[in-house]
Each structure stands twice: as structure tokens, then as C-alpha cells.
Amino acid sequence: MTIKEVLQIGLAFARDGVDELDLEVLLSCVLSKTKEYLFAHPEGEVSNDDVQKFTSLVKRHMHGEPVAYLTGEKEFYGIVLNVDDRVLIPRPETEYLVDLVINTVKLKNDDDVMKVLDIGTGSGNIAVAVAYNLKNVHVTACDVSFDALKVAEKNINRYNLKDKIVLVHSDLLRNIGDLKYEIVVANLPYIGTKKHTFISRETKSYEPHKALFGGFDGLRVYEDLFEQMSRRKNVPDYMFGEMGFLQGADLRKMLKQFYPNASVGIEKDLSGLDRYFIIKNLC
């Protein structure tokens, strides 16, 4: 059977909600070929075993299992990361947090190494993307989940970044020493159990709940972080984070309680929705 014919088989499933691009990703994974190869060789032969593997993956995806978990990989900020069901799948909107860190470091415009703390690193996507794209940074990446840290370690090793990223098992700042970090970046659980409960069925079914849910309104983990940060002797120059699209006003109010003299900004994502908070001058 040819590549073109196999994709046509997959397209029969597409009528049940499977995206054609996802089919190409799954077949690329089965064949260990790029999508470009599929386009360039539509008459290429596919073995019966590979056809069965492909249709099995398509059926699993039809039932909601994310493509990233089926392939074990996800592209983020131009690099490919290892992912599995121990970590959240990196989202495109989180790339803006990487932009914020990179632009802030470049704005400093000197050769001093800037220390970055990535809280709730998960797969290590933010830490790895920052360290991969900048020479003068050292990133401490922490997570409360030992399993997540194992995935992050894979990605650090994948890009030979062991000299630029250190992993720490920590519930927020509890195991983080009082070293001065110029930048803190956090993408913490912000889905609410009672309020701000917007989440897809597939995400709720397959991705780790501890990395998704942040209390009744989704902001309890962030509140814990801000409280811990307010007690530190050495506070960062900048703190960046991601939030739910209806949490901007509540988060701004919370931040002003902990940091009344800080500069607090709420920025929107590409869809025009509140998505990021930016804090400067936390002292």
C-alpha cells in the first residue's frame, strides 16, 4: 500500500473529527519520516505492519488521546521536545513567556550571566527553549513532580544543556535557596475546579491533573507562590507568568496585595485574551 493510499484510509476517520494534519504527523511517526517526505513520495510503499500501527494510532486519537502522547514528541519554540503523560503538552501560547525572558536578557545587553528560575517546569519546555536560544543564562528549573523532572531531564540531555540548566525537586520555592534570580518565569496550574473551569474533554482525560488544576478558582497555586516570594530576601527583577483568559482582574488584585509598589501588567495572547502577567520592581 502506498503512502497516499494509507493517508486516504486515515481520511475516512477524519470525518469523525480527526484532523488531516494529525494523520500526517502520526504516519510520519510510524515511518520515521518527515511530513515533507510524505508529500515528496506519495507512491512510497508502506508495509502491512506499519499500516496496522498507523490505524491503531488513529483509532486511539479518535478516542481523544493527544497526538503528542502518541508520538512522544511536541514542537515548541522551534525545537522538538520529548513528552508523555507525566507532563502537560506544551502549548503555542506559552512560547510568549520564552519571548519575554529572551527579550529581557537581550535588553541587558552585556556578557554577565543572567540567572533564571523556571517554576513548574514540567517537560522543561521553557527552560530548554531559553537556554537553547541564549548564551548568557543559567536556568534553575523546578517542579513538584519527580516524574515531570525525569521528562525535563530527557529534554535537557537531548540538547546538551546540562551546563546551563539545573533541575530541582521543589514545591514552588520551598527547596529553592535564597540565591538572587533576575528573572522568575512560571506556568503553573490555573484551571479552576469550581470557577474558570474551561478545559477540553481530551485534556481532562489524558493530561496530569496536578499540572492542570489550581484550586476552586485556579489561582490558589499562584497565591502560594506569591506568598512565598514575598517572604524572600532576594526578590527577582522580573516575574512572568501565564494565566487563564478570565483571571486577569483577579490576578492583578492579588498581585497588588502582595506587591503594592510593583509594576503589574496584564498582556493578551494572539486571540486578544488576557493570558500573561508581568511584574517589575517587586521590592
N, C-alpha and C positions, 0 to 999 in steps of 0.2 A: 504494500500500500504506500502511496506517495504522501509527502508532507501536505500537499494541497488537499488530498482526499481525507487525511486524518483531521485536518482543521475543519473540513466540511462536516465531518461527523460531530466535532465539537460544537459547530454552529447549530446543530439540531438542538443541543442543550441550551443554546443562547436564548432561545425563545422562552425559556423558563427563568430568565433573569441573569444568566451568566454573560459577562462582558467579553467581547471578542478579543480585546487586548489581554485579558486574563488568560484566555485559551492559548494565546501565543506565548505568554510567559511560562505557562505550565508545560507546553510542548518543548520549549527551549530548555527547560529544566530537565525533562526526561531524556532529551537527546544530547544534553551538554553542549548545546549550540546557542549562538546569539539569535535574537529576533531577526537581525539583518541577514543571517544565514538562511533562515526560513524563507524570507522574501526572495533571496537570490537563487534558491534551489527548491522551487515548489515541486519539482518532479523527483526530488531525492527520496530514496526508499526508507521506509520505517518498518522495523521488524514487528512481528506479531506481539512479542513480549512488550515492546515499547508502546504499541497501540493499547494494550491492556493496561499498562501503567498509566498512560495518559487518560484513558476513560475512567479509571479508578479515581484519579485526582480530580477530574472534572465533577464526578458524582459527589465526592466529598465537599468540593467547593459549592456545589448546588445546595448542600445542606447547611451552608453558612461558614464552613471552615475557611479562614482567610488564606489567600494565595501566598502571602509571606510565610505563614507557618508551613504550608505545603511544600514550598521550595526551600525554606530555611534561610531566605535572604530578603533584604529590602534595601532599595536605593535611598540614600539620604544625603543631601548636600553634595551630590556628585560622586559619592563613594558607596560601595556596596557593603552592607553590614550583615553579620550573622544574626538571625533572630529565631526564637522558638517561643513556645507558650509559657516560658518562665518570665518573659518581658513583654511590655507593650510594643506594638508595632510603631515605629517612628512615623509621624505624620508630617506632611509637607509644611503645615503652618509653623511647626516647631523650628524650621530652618531659619526663621526670622530671629530667634534667640541667638543662633550662631552668628547671624549678621551683626547683631548688637554687640556681641563680645568682640568679634573680629574688628569692627569699625572703631570700637572704643580703644582697643590695643593699638591699632594703627594711628589713632589720633594722638596717642602719647608720643609717637614718632621718635623713639630712641632705642638703644640697644639693651636697656635693662629688661630683665625677665619679669613679666607680669604674672602674678600668682592668681589663678582662677579656681574657685570652688564650685563644683557641679553637684548639686544636691538632688538626690533621687535619680541617679544616672541611668538606671535601667540597663538597656543594651549598650550604654556608653556612647550613644549617638552624638550627643552634644560635645562631650569631652573629646571624642575621637575626631570629629569634624573640626573643632577648634585647633587641636594640637596638630592635625594634618595640614592645616592651612596657614599656620603661623609658626615662625621660628622662635620668637622671644616670649614663649609662655610656658608655664608649668601648671598642670591641672591636677587638683585633687578631686577625685570622683567618688562619691559615697552613695550607699544605698542600704536600706534596712534589710534587704533580701540577699541572703548568701547566694541563692540561685541566680538572681539577676547579675550579681558580681561575676559569676562564672561566665555568663554570656559576654559581659563587658570585657573580661579578660581575653576572650577569644578575639574580639574586635581590635583590642589594643595590640595583640600579637600579630594579627593579620596585617597591620600597617606599621609594625616595628616601632611602636610608640612607647615602649616600656620606660624609656629615659625621660619622657615628657608627661606621663600620666601615672599617678599612684592611686590605687584603689583602697578604700577604707570602708569597713563594715560599720555603719553608724545609723542610728535612728535620728535623722536630721543632723543636728550639731553635737549630739551627746558624746560622740567619740572623736570629735574634731578638736584639736588643741587650739590654743589662743594665738596661733600664727596670724599675721595680718594678710588678708586676701584683698587684692584691689577690686576684684570682681566676684560676685556671687551670682550664679545662674541656677534657676530652679524650675523644673516642670513637674510639679507634684500632683497627686490625685486631686481632682476638682469636680468630679461628678457627685451630685448630692443623692442621698437616699430618700429624702422627702421633698426637697426643693432643688431646682436645677438638675433634674434627673434625665436630661436629654442624652440618650445613648442608644446605639443601634442594637438590634437583637443579636447580631453576629458578634459584636464587640462584647456584649454582656455574657454571651455563651462561651466565648473562647479565650478572651484575654484576662490576665490575672486581676482579680477584684481588688486586691490590696493596692495595686498601682492605679486603680480607677477611681475608687470611692473615697471621698474626703469628708465623711460625716453627713449630718442631715441636710446641710446646705452646700456641701462641697468645699467649704473654706476652713474646716477645722484643722487640717494638717498645716495649711499656711499660717493660721493663727498660732499654732505651736511653734512653727519656725520663727515667726516674727518675735514671739515672746522670748525664745532662746537667744535670738540675735540681739535683742535689746539689752540683754544682760552681759554681753561680751565686752571685754575691754577694748579689743581691736575690732572695729566695725569696717565693713568694706566701703570703698568709694562709690561703688555702683552695685545695685541689685536688680537683676532682670528676671522676669518670670512669666509663665503662661497661665491663663485662667479661662473659665467658661464665658461665653459671649454675653451673658446676662449678669455677670458678677462684678462688673466694673465699679458701680457706685458703692456696693457693699465693701469691696476690697479697698477702695480709696478711703472710705471712712475708717476701716480697720487700721490701715497704714498710718493715718493721721493720729490715731490714738497712741500707737507705739512710737512714731517718729514725727512729732508735731512740727519740728523745724526742717524736716526733709523736703526736698523737691520730689513730688509724686506725679507721675504721668501715666495715663492710660492710652495705649495705642491700638489701632484697629488692624485687622488682618485684611487680606486681599478682597474679602467679601464685604468689607465695610463694617465688620462686627468687632466690638471690644474683645481683645484677645491677649494683650500683653500689659504688664505693669513695669514701670521703670522708676527706680528710686535713686536719687543722688543726695549726697551730703547727709548721711544717716546720723551723724553726730548730733 
